[in-house]
């Protein structure tokens, strides 16, 4: 009998040890899983969508530029930009007065642009630089207050010449957009010029920089916003230098068909 009791005790001890070992294994697995989940979520939270990868911050050598372009293309391809997400701003579609874009500074140009367009613009200008071209950003984000000041200055000048206020206003808004109607208030539009020729005139369109931009901008999600011959639709005269970010998909369609943003947004899916 004693022999059997010992045997039973021995088995019970063995069972208890097995249970303890199993419990320990489950605990270790649980902790490992929690650590893994924490690691993944904290990494995801640190990198919000649209944010650049840390190694993109320092871009100087060519391989880094290539990486920047590569990453930009991947980001853009994976973005789910819908037609209805594309902002239309023109004389009949003013921005709401409280519209405030999230701006990011292009340090090399002292220009502020919407963060959605930042990587694309950088990639585009760097690709042009590699072709030996030098750009300057003549105008980027412009606040609605600044737009109002520009209009007022021009109106005042005409009033001094004897125009009535309403005549002066009508005259001025032919060339300068009314407040809220300028794409520059979105931060998505930039006036890019040749660094060697910075005048906004007809000659600008014949510079190597503008010729290259008009040919290549769509690859980076930009369109020539006010093309020649489309003045009846855009209500703005041809501006060879005004580029607007709309995303690669829309840009490629618009530029390959030679249409305006208005026509693109009007057309059926
Ligand atoms: Zn412009």
Boltz pocket constraint, residues with backbone or C-beta under 6 A from the ligand:
constraints:
  - pocket:
      binder: B
      contacts: [[A, 139], [A, 184], [A, 189], [A, 190], [A, 191], [A, 241], [A, 242], [A, 243]]
      max_distance: 6.0
